[in-house]
């Protein structure tokens, strides 16, 4: 039985006690019920405050998150405080900035530079929801979608064949369509402004 159902059942029991027990026993039962209810609330509150996912070391989380696209990274920041802290790591956002915007803008980097904020500003400026790339690309040599390794196919044979030619990185929605084996035109009709607002709608954990 969950907590709310147990409390409701206990309330009904107390009402029955009030009508059936003699006054002295009724008062004793009510006092004991109230004490039990307070103890339950304290125990539940203490339990909730300590609930958290088993936390990996921050450096391992950051390494794992380095494989995520922007949407997935922002979603991951809402899972727990430790994940939120890891997804705020500047190296993650610098890599994403270099991937998407380094060819468009030049910036002055100073100590304490906020790469996440820089990415957000450029994203909004260019309304870039349609150009965000995933961590995957299409390799024409092995004719498959692969996780890129420095913009190249991770398979050694393909790297030898392609020389220094980079992969064609795929948009996030293209990866989804590829995995589902479907095509959709809904992406083309979405409002660009709505997409921009939606990406940065995630609140930050405190």
HURADA-V925747 format. One line per field, one symbol per residue. ss: DSSP state (H for helix, E for strand, - for the rest). phi: phi as a letter, one per 20 degrees, with the letter a starting at -180 (. if undefined). A space follows every 10 residues. Layout:
ss=???
phi=???
This chain:
ss=--HHHHHHHH HHHHHHHHHH --HHHHHHHH HHHHHHHHHH HHHHHHHHH- -------HHH HHHHH----H HHHHHH---- HHHHHHH--H HHHHHHHHHH ---------- ----HHHHHH HHHHHH-HHH --EEEEEEE- ---EEEEEE- -EE--HHHHH HH-----EEE EHHHHHHHHH -----HHHH- -HHHHHHHH- ------
phi=.fffffffff fffffffged efgfffffff ffffffffff fffffffffd fafgefggff gfffffeeef gffffffefa fffffffegg fffffffffd cfedcdceec gngefffffg fffffelege dfeeedbedf fdlbecffcl mcfffgffff femdfffefe fgfffgfffe mccbdfffef fffffffffd effefe
